[in-house]
């Protein structure tokens, strides 16, 4: 997966001017973390938002089939999401949130 480093740097700088911090996508992020706050390629963030997936937990719990059915999300994007955000809590990657 190719990350556009200049776009990410621009986005980080914009968020910094607003007093916001973009979070690195890691499996330890809480389920209620907004996807808009996670440093993912803009295309993926936009597709997830258009599908109504607004939090890290919603993306984690979405099936691979659902993610693959979204426009502009392919296997590489699903792999990126699973590797960086972690699998659903039922897969034992992280403790279930309460």
C-alpha positions as CSV (number, residue, x, y, z in Angstrom):
1,X,0.0,0.0,0.0
2,X,1.4,3.4,-1.0
3,X,1.0,6.1,1.5
4,X,1.1,9.7,0.2
5,X,3.5,11.1,2.8
6,X,3.1,14.7,1.7
7,X,-0.7,14.5,1.9
8,X,-0.4,12.9,5.4
9,X,2.1,15.6,6.4
10,X,-0.3,18.3,5.1
11,X,-3.2,16.7,7.0
12,X,-1.2,16.5,10.2
13,X,-0.1,20.2,9.9
14,X,-3.8,21.2,9.3
15,X,-4.9,19.2,12.4
16,X,-2.1,20.8,14.4
17,X,-3.3,24.3,13.5
18,X,-6.7,23.3,14.9
19,X,-5.1,21.8,18.1
20,X,-5.9,18.3,17.0
21,X,-3.5,15.3,16.8
22,X,-3.7,12.6,14.2
23,X,-3.3,9.2,15.9
24,X,-1.2,6.4,14.5
25,X,-3.4,3.4,13.6
26,X,-2.5,0.8,16.2
27,X,-4.5,-2.2,17.6
28,X,-4.4,-0.5,21.1
29,X,-6.7,2.4,20.0
30,X,-9.9,2.4,22.0
31,X,-13.0,1.3,20.0
32,X,-14.6,4.8,20.4
33,X,-11.8,6.6,18.6
34,X,-13.2,8.5,15.6
35,X,-11.8,7.2,12.3
36,X,-11.4,10.9,11.4
37,X,-8.7,11.2,14.1
38,X,-6.7,8.2,12.8
39,X,-3.8,8.6,10.4
40,X,-5.1,6.5,7.4
41,X,-5.0,7.4,3.7
42,X,-7.7,10.0,3.0
43,X,-9.3,7.7,0.5
44,X,-9.9,4.9,3.0
45,X,-11.1,7.4,5.7
46,X,-13.6,8.9,3.2
47,X,-14.9,5.5,2.1
48,X,-15.4,4.4,5.7
49,X,-17.2,7.7,6.6
50,X,-19.4,7.4,3.5
51,X,-20.4,3.8,4.6
52,X,-21.3,5.1,8.1
53,X,-18.3,3.5,9.9
54,X,-17.3,6.3,12.2
55,X,-15.2,4.7,14.9
56,X,-12.3,2.3,15.2
57,X,-14.6,-0.3,16.9
58,X,-17.1,-0.2,14.0
59,X,-14.3,-0.8,11.5
60,X,-12.9,-3.6,13.6
61,X,-16.3,-5.3,13.9
62,X,-17.1,-4.9,10.2
63,X,-16.7,-8.2,8.3
64,X,-14.1,-8.4,5.6
65,X,-16.9,-9.1,3.2
66,X,-18.6,-5.8,4.2
67,X,-15.4,-3.8,3.8
68,X,-14.7,-5.4,0.4
69,X,-18.2,-4.5,-0.8
70,X,-17.4,-0.8,-0.3
71,X,-16.3,1.3,-3.3
72,X,-12.5,1.8,-3.6
73,X,-11.7,-0.8,-0.8
74,X,-9.8,-3.8,-2.0
75,X,-7.9,-6.6,-0.3
76,X,-4.8,-4.4,0.3
77,X,-7.0,-1.8,2.1
78,X,-8.6,-4.5,4.3
79,X,-5.2,-5.9,5.1
80,X,-4.0,-2.4,6.1
81,X,-7.0,-1.9,8.3
82,X,-6.7,-5.3,10.0
83,X,-3.0,-5.0,10.5
84,X,-3.1,-1.4,11.9
85,X,-6.4,-1.4,13.8
86,X,-6.6,-5.0,14.9
87,X,-9.1,-7.7,14.4
88,X,-12.5,-7.8,16.2
89,X,-12.3,-8.4,19.9
90,X,-13.9,-11.9,19.3
91,X,-10.6,-12.9,17.6
92,X,-8.6,-12.4,20.8
93,X,-6.3,-9.6,19.4
94,X,-7.4,-7.2,22.2
95,X,-9.6,-7.1,25.2
96,X,-13.3,-6.4,24.5
97,X,-14.1,-2.8,25.3
98,X,-16.7,-2.1,27.9
